[in-house]
Amino acid sequence: MKPRSKRLLLVLTGLMVLGVATFFVLRAFNENLVFFYTPSQIANHEAPANKSFRIGGMVVDNSLKREPGGLQVEFIVTDTVKSVPVQYSGILPDLFKEGKGVVAEGRLNAAGVFIASQVLAKHDENYMPPEAKDAIKAAQTNASNAAKTLQNTDTNK
């Protein structure tokens, strides 16, 4: 083999190895990527049915139900427009409270109940993840626009 052919073979082999490595890295990244959804997005069927994702919002007041003597907990998460029931089996974070922000990771079951594998409470009442803040603001804007449209329809009759 000529030196030029050897160099070309070496470069092509290197590019092929780099391509395979890139494929595996991107595949692993995609499998471990967890998206964030609001209760409104879940109600609109925008969340994946067969994949783990995160839900964020506020815990509805008086919605927390604990199983006596057990770790099973149920509560409702809302973005002020839509609500999603959540079930969790485990110890809740110390900062978890009704009326406060929460992010839960898990899957949605066929009945529309979010089965959480992990529950995270926000650190103080002034902090909210930017995605959650934007999603709540968008949901409130959409709801107020819908209400205005209905009011305009009624006044035009």
N, C-alpha and C positions, 0 to 999 in steps of 0.2 A: 504494500500500500504506500502511496505517495504521502509525504508530510501534509500536503494540502487536504487530501482526502481524510487523513486521520484527524486533523483539526476540525473539519466539517462534521465528521461523525461525533467528535467530542462535544461540539457546540450543540448539535441536534439532540444528543443524549441528555445534556445538561438542561436544555429547554424542556424536554419531555419530563424529566424528573421534577423540574420546577412547576410545570403545569399540573402534574399529579399531586404534588404537595399542596399547591394552591387550592385544588379541588377539595381535598380532604379538610383543609383548614376552613374553607367557606362552608362546607357541609356541616362540620361540627359547630360552627358559629350559628348557622341557621337553625339547627336542632335545639340549641340552648337559648335562643333568643325568646324573651318573654315580653309580649306586648301589653299595653295598658289600655283598658276600656272603661267607660263610664256606664252607669246603669241605663242611661238613654241609648247608648250605642248597643248595649246588650239587648234591650227591648226591641230595637230595630234590626236585630239579627245580624249585626256587624261583627260580632265576636265569633271566633272559631268554635265549632261544636266538638271537635275531637282533639283539641290541643290545649295545653296549659296556658293561662294568661292571667293578668292582674286586673282587679277591679278596684276602683277608688272612689271615695265619696265620704259622706258623713253618715255616722251611725244614727238611725232614727231614735228619738227619745222614746222610752218605754217599750222598745222592741227586743231588748236583751232577755233571753230565756235560758236558764242554766238547768241542766239535768241534775236533780238532787243526788249528791254522792258520786257524781261522775264528772268527766271532763267535756261532755258534749254540750256545745253552746250554739244557740241560734240567734241571729240578729238580722236587721234589715239595713242595707246600705242605699243611700239616695244621693242624687245630684240636684235635688229640689224639683225635678221634673218627673223622673221615673225612679222606681225602687226595685231592688233585687234582694230576695231572701238569701242569707248566707248560713251555712252550717259549718262548724269547725269542731274538731275533736283535739283538745290540747289546752295548754295553759295560755291564757291571753296575756299580752304585755301589760306591765304595770300602768302605762299611760292610756290604755284602752278605756274609753268612757262613751256613754251615750251622748249624742250631740257633738262629738268630736270627729276629726278626720281619721280615716283608716284606709289602708291598702291591704288587700288580701290576694294571695296567689292560689290558684287552683283551677278547677274545671267546672263547666256548667253541665248539670245532668239533664235528662230528657224532660223532667218536670219543670225546668227553668230555675232550679235552686242551684246556687253557686256552692260547690263543695270545696272549701278552702283547705289547703295543705299547710299554709303559713299565713299568719295575720300580723301586720305591722301597724303600730300606732305612730302618729306623728309626734314630734318631740315637744312642740309647744303650740298654743292656740293660734299664734300668728303665722306659723309656717304651713304652706301647702305646696306640694310639688307643682311646678309650672304647668305640667300636662293636665293635672286635675283642675287647677284654677282656670285654665283656658277652656277646658271641656265644660265645666260648670257654667262659666260665663256664656259660652256658645249655646248651651242647652236653655239657659234662661232667656237669651235673646230670641231663640227660635220659638219658645213658648209665648213670649210677649208679642212677637210678630203674628203668630197664629191667632192670638186673642184679638189683636187690632184688626186683622182681616175679618174675623167673625163679627166684630162690632161694626165695621164698615158695611158689611153685607146686610146687617140688620137695619142700619140707618138709611140704606138706599131703597128699601122697600116702600 
